[in-house]
Each structure stands twice: as C-alpha cells, then as structure tokens.
Amino acid sequence: MKARGFFLKVLAAGIFALGVTSFSHAGAIHDSALFNGNTLAANDDGSTGAVSFGFNVNFFGATYSQLFVNNNGNVTFDSRLSTFTPFSLLSTSHPMLAPFFGDVDTRGAGSGLVRYGTNTLNGRNAFGVNWINVGYFGAHVDKLNSFQLIMIDRSDTGVGNFDFEFNYDKVLWETGDASGGSGGLGGNCARAGWSNGVNASYEIAGSATCRAFLDASSQTGLIHNRLNSQTDGQYAFSVRNGQVVNNVPEPVSLALVGLGLAGLGAIRRRKVTC
C-alpha cells in the first residue's frame, strides 16, 4: 500500500509528500500563543469587523491591510462572510484565504474559540488566526478540529510580498448538520485553499471530497501531507509581485480515486439555529 500510494502521488502531482501512516497528530500548528490577543466570542457563522493585520499585501494587484476573520474557517479581504456550506473557491467573487472552510460552531461547551492577532515571527510582522479544538454545527463537540492561518510580511523581498501558511494538527469532522452532514461527516464537505475573487484560485486536493481531509485518511488527510514544507500538516505559500509563486498546478486526483472517494454536490441547505 505504501508503494502504491507513493506511485499515485508522484504520477498525479509529484509535489505532495505522503505522511506517516499512523493517525498521530502532525503538530504543524506553531507559535499559536503569539496570535491570541483577540477572541471571537462563541458563535455560529459570525465574523469580526475589519481587522488590521499590521502590514500591506499585494494580492493579485489589489493592496490590502485589513481583513475579516470568519468563524467558518476562513478570512476574507472584502467583507464579512457568514456562509456555512462551503462553496467552490475556484469560482467565488470573494478574495479569501481558507484553511478549512466548513461549518465551525464554537457555542458548544468544550469547544475552543477563534483567536487572532498581530505579532512578530522570526523578526517579521505576522498575523495569525487559531481555530484550535473547535466544534461544528449545531454546537457539537464530540469531534474537534485544530487548524491555523499565519500571514507573514515579506516586504524585505519586495513591496507587498508576503507568505501564508495553513497549519493542521487535528481534523476529525468535515461538515455541519445544516450542510447535509451527520455526526460531522458526509454531506457537503469542507474545502481549503485561496481565491483572489476574480481570476485566480486554488483548492487543496481533497476539497469537497468527503473523508479526504480527515486524520483517519492516512494517504489524503491534511495532517499526513504537506506543501512547500518539511512538516506534515503544513501548507506554505509565497506571494511575490502579487502572484502566488509556488502553487500545486493539479490536485492529486488519482490518489483520491484510488481510495474510492468522491466529492458530493454543493447543495445549499437552510440552517436552523439552536
């Protein structure tokens, strides 16, 4: 199985490094204490107001210095986003970074809260958002996810240049009850990636494919893979002169097919709040 998985990985993209086959956490989340200065109160589908992240970035020709932290696993540069059923990042009009676009619900007793803030990392200005031990709709805490977004100022390499990371330690649920799921599984499953809201976008392989992102999926789980990093569970991107310069051109679709995983349609469902 290991050889087969390696062959599929190389054939499909040649850039995703398969992680260990145990179900241990990847430990990719780092320096989370640096980004705990602000807290988004327990909520479902909420967002912050416009938050300054401490430096300017050039993202496909648009300059941003503020963003909105959305409870549902993403940040947007244009406006708040309350959408809970993940839509395709390949066709959205929202400029956004989405480490785990799914129906996060932090109201349950035992769920962590979304925390965010500015700080310095390795001597550079940085902004981070921590979704650590967060539950899913409606207010469920039987399964918890832990993931992180970090943006790092790289104006030392050019005006507006920056890096961003998606870091994952634990992915046990993939959807909420109002997105066709049951027990955090199935239905319209989570997506991860980014979009400039116009003509450039990317989704991590396994987006919208149920079971693909979970820790239990030893070949495709987010904590078992990496991008531009030596750490399993870390997906690193560099933006230079407004362009993401180290993206994966194609998803590792053959590995997903080999596992018998199939994406489900993005049928929007009305949410009934608890």
C-alpha positions as CSV (number, residue, x, y, z in Angstrom):
1,M,0.0,0.0,0.0
2,K,2.9,2.4,0.8
3,A,4.4,1.8,-2.6
4,R,1.1,2.2,-4.4
5,G,0.4,5.4,-2.5
6,F,3.8,6.8,-3.4
7,F,3.4,5.9,-7.1
8,L,0.0,7.7,-7.2
9,K,1.4,10.8,-5.6
10,V,4.3,11.1,-8.0
11,L,2.1,10.3,-11.0
12,A,-0.6,12.9,-10.1
13,A,1.5,15.8,-9.0
14,G,4.9,15.0,-7.8
15,I,4.8,17.5,-5.0
16,F,2.7,16.2,-2.2
17,A,4.8,14.2,0.2
18,L,2.8,11.5,1.9
19,G,2.9,11.5,5.7
20,V,3.3,8.6,8.1
21,T,0.5,6.1,8.1
22,S,-0.2,6.4,11.8
23,F,-3.1,8.5,13.0
24,S,-0.9,10.7,15.3
25,H,-1.3,14.4,15.1
26,A,1.1,16.3,12.8
27,G,1.9,19.1,15.2
28,A,2.1,21.7,12.4
29,I,0.4,24.5,14.4
30,H,3.2,26.7,15.8
31,D,3.6,29.9,17.8
32,S,-0.2,29.9,18.5
33,A,0.4,31.9,21.7
34,L,1.6,34.8,19.5
35,F,-1.8,35.2,17.9
36,N,-4.2,35.1,20.9
37,G,-4.6,38.8,21.5
38,N,-8.2,38.9,20.3
39,T,-11.1,36.5,20.6
40,L,-14.2,36.0,18.5
41,A,-16.9,35.2,21.1
42,A,-18.6,31.8,21.0
43,N,-20.9,31.9,17.9
44,D,-22.2,30.2,14.8
45,D,-21.5,31.9,11.4
46,G,-20.1,35.1,13.0
47,S,-17.3,37.3,11.9
48,T,-15.1,40.1,13.2
49,G,-15.3,43.6,11.8
50,A,-12.4,44.8,9.6
51,V,-9.1,43.9,11.4
52,S,-5.8,45.5,10.5
53,F,-3.1,42.8,10.2
54,G,-0.2,45.2,10.5
55,F,1.3,45.4,7.0
56,N,0.3,45.8,3.4
57,V,0.0,42.9,1.0
58,N,-0.3,42.8,-2.8
59,F,-2.6,40.0,-3.7
60,F,-3.0,39.8,-7.5
61,G,-2.7,43.6,-7.9
62,A,-5.1,44.6,-5.1
63,T,-3.5,46.1,-1.9
64,Y,-4.9,45.0,1.4
65,S,-4.1,46.0,5.0
66,Q,-7.3,44.7,6.6
67,L,-9.4,41.5,6.6
68,F,-12.4,39.9,8.2
69,V,-11.9,36.8,10.4
70,N,-14.9,34.5,9.8
71,N,-15.8,31.8,12.2
72,N,-16.2,29.2,9.4
73,G,-12.6,28.6,8.8
74,N,-11.6,31.5,6.5
75,V,-10.6,35.1,6.2
76,T,-11.9,37.5,3.6
77,F,-10.5,40.8,2.3
78,D,-13.7,42.4,1.0
79,S,-16.5,41.8,3.6
80,R,-17.7,39.5,6.3
81,L,-18.7,36.0,5.2
82,S,-21.4,34.1,7.1
83,T,-21.8,31.3,4.6
84,F,-21.6,27.9,6.3
85,T,-21.9,25.4,3.5
86,P,-18.5,25.6,1.6
87,F,-18.8,26.8,-1.9
88,S,-16.1,26.4,-4.6
89,L,-13.1,28.6,-4.1
90,L,-12.4,28.2,-7.8
91,S,-15.4,30.4,-8.8
92,T,-16.0,32.7,-5.8
93,S,-16.0,36.5,-6.1
94,H,-14.6,36.9,-2.6
95,P,-10.8,37.4,-2.2
96,M,-10.1,35.0,0.6
97,L,-7.7,32.6,2.4
98,A,-9.5,29.5,3.7
99,P,-7.5,26.9,5.7
100,F,-10.7,24.9,6.4
101,F,-13.9,26.3,5.0
102,G,-16.6,24.4,6.9
103,D,-19.4,25.0,9.4
104,V,-17.4,25.8,12.6
105,D,-19.6,26.3,15.6
106,T,-17.9,27.4,18.9
107,R,-21.0,27.6,21.1
108,G,-20.8,24.1,22.5
109,A,-19.4,23.5,26.0
110,G,-15.8,22.2,25.4
111,S,-15.3,23.9,22.0
112,G,-12.3,26.3,21.7
113,L,-12.9,29.9,20.5
114,V,-11.4,31.5,17.4
115,R,-8.4,33.7,18.4
116,Y,-6.4,36.0,16.3
117,G,-3.8,38.8,16.4
118,T,-0.7,40.5,15.2
119,N,2.9,39.8,16.4
120,T,6.4,39.2,15.0
121,L,7.6,35.9,13.8
122,N,11.4,35.4,13.2
123,G,11.7,39.2,13.2
124,R,9.0,39.8,10.7
125,N,5.5,41.3,11.1
126,A,2.9,38.5,11.2
127,F,-0.8,37.9,11.7
128,G,-2.4,34.7,12.7
129,V,-5.7,33.1,13.4
130,N,-6.1,30.0,15.5
131,W,-9.1,27.6,15.3
132,I,-8.0,25.2,18.0
133,N,-10.3,22.5,19.2
134,V,-13.3,24.0,17.5
135,G,-16.7,22.2,17.1
136,Y,-19.2,22.0,14.3
137,F,-22.9,22.9,13.8
138,G,-25.1,22.6,15.7
139,A,-22.9,23.2,18.8
140,H,-21.4,19.7,18.6
141,V,-18.1,18.9,20.5
142,D,-17.9,15.1,20.1
143,K,-15.3,15.8,17.4
144,L,-13.0,18.8,17.4
145,N,-10.7,20.3,14.7
146,S,-7.5,22.3,15.2
147,F,-6.0,24.4,12.4
148,Q,-4.3,27.8,11.9
149,L,-3.6,30.5,9.4
150,I,-0.5,32.6,9.5
151,M,0.4,35.6,7.2
152,I,4.0,36.8,7.3
153,D,5.2,40.2,5.9
154,R,8.0,39.6,3.3
155,S,8.4,43.2,2.2
156,D,12.1,42.6,2.6
157,T,11.8,40.8,-0.8
158,G,9.6,43.5,-2.5
159,V,6.8,45.8,-1.7
160,G,3.6,43.9,-0.8
161,N,5.2,40.5,-0.8
162,F,4.0,38.0,1.9
163,D,3.9,34.4,2.8
164,F,0.9,32.5,4.3
165,E,0.6,29.1,5.9
166,F,-2.2,26.7,6.6
167,N,-1.3,24.5,9.5
168,Y,-3.3,21.5,10.7
169,D,-2.9,19.4,13.9
170,K,-6.3,17.6,14.0
171,V,-9.2,17.2,11.5
172,L,-11.9,14.9,12.9
173,W,-15.0,16.5,11.4
174,E,-15.7,17.7,7.9
175,T,-19.2,19.2,7.8
176,G,-22.0,20.5,9.9
177,D,-25.6,19.3,10.3
178,A,-27.0,22.1,8.1
179,S,-24.7,21.1,5.2
180,G,-26.1,17.6,4.8
181,G,-23.8,16.0,7.4
182,S,-24.4,13.7,10.3
183,G,-22.0,13.4,13.2
184,G,-19.6,15.8,11.5
185,L,-19.3,13.5,8.4
186,G,-20.7,13.4,4.9
187,G,-22.8,15.9,3.1
188,N,-21.2,19.0,1.6
189,C,-17.7,18.6,2.9
190,A,-15.0,21.2,3.8
191,R,-12.8,23.0,1.3
192,A,-9.4,24.5,1.7
193,G,-7.4,27.0,-0.5
194,W,-7.5,30.6,-1.6
195,S,-9.0,32.9,-4.2
196,N,-8.3,36.4,-5.4
197,G,-12.1,36.7,-6.2
198,V,-11.5,37.4,-9.9
199,N,-9.5,35.0,-12.0
200,A,-7.0,33.1,-9.8
201,S,-7.7,30.5,-7.2
202,Y,-6.6,27.1,-5.8
203,E,-8.1,24.3,-3.7
204,I,-6.1,21.7,-1.8
205,A,-6.6,18.2,-3.2
206,G,-9.5,16.6,-1.4
207,S,-11.6,19.7,-1.1
208,A,-15.3,18.9,-1.2
209,T,-14.4,15.2,-1.1
210,C,-15.8,13.5,2.0
211,R,-13.3,11.7,4.2
212,A,-10.4,13.1,2.2
213,F,-9.2,15.7,4.8
214,L,-9.8,13.5,7.9
215,D,-6.9,12.2,10.1
216,A,-8.2,8.7,9.5
217,S,-7.4,9.1,5.8
218,S,-3.7,8.2,6.0
219,Q,-3.0,9.0,2.4
220,T,-5.0,12.2,1.8
221,G,-5.6,13.6,5.3
222,L,-4.4,17.1,5.8
223,I,-2.2,16.2,8.7
224,H,-0.5,13.5,6.6
225,N,0.6,15.7,3.7
226,R,2.5,18.9,3.2
227,L,3.2,21.6,0.6
228,N,6.4,23.6,0.3
229,S,7.3,22.4,3.8
230,Q,9.2,19.7,5.7
231,T,6.4,19.5,8.3
232,D,3.5,17.2,7.8
233,G,0.3,19.2,8.1
234,Q,1.8,22.5,6.9
235,Y,0.9,24.0,3.5
236,A,3.1,27.1,2.7
237,F,2.5,29.7,0.0
238,S,4.6,32.6,-1.1
239,V,3.1,35.7,-2.8
240,R,5.6,37.7,-4.9
241,N,4.8,40.7,-7.1
242,G,1.1,39.9,-6.4
243,Q,1.3,36.3,-7.6
244,V,1.3,33.0,-5.7
245,V,4.5,31.6,-7.0
246,N,4.6,28.0,-5.5
247,N,1.2,26.5,-6.0
248,V,0.4,23.0,-6.9
249,P,-0.9,23.0,-10.5
250,E,-3.1,20.0,-10.3
251,P,-4.9,18.2,-7.5
252,V,-3.8,14.7,-6.5
253,S,-7.0,13.3,-8.0
254,L,-5.7,9.8,-8.8
255,A,-4.9,9.1,-5.1
256,L,-8.5,10.1,-4.2
257,V,-10.0,7.9,-6.9
258,G,-7.7,5.1,-5.8
259,L,-9.2,5.4,-2.3
260,G,-12.7,5.3,-3.7
261,L,-13.5,8.9,-2.5
262,A,-16.0,11.0,-4.5
263,G,-16.9,14.6,-4.0
264,L,-20.6,15.5,-3.3
265,G,-22.6,18.3,-4.9
266,A,-22.7,21.7,-3.1
267,I,-26.4,21.8,-2.3
268,R,-27.2,24.7,-0.1
269,R,-29.4,23.9,2.9
270,R,-31.2,26.2,5.2
271,K,-29.7,26.3,8.7
272,V,-32.0,26.0,11.7
273,T,-30.2,27.7,14.6
274,C,-30.2,26.1,18.0
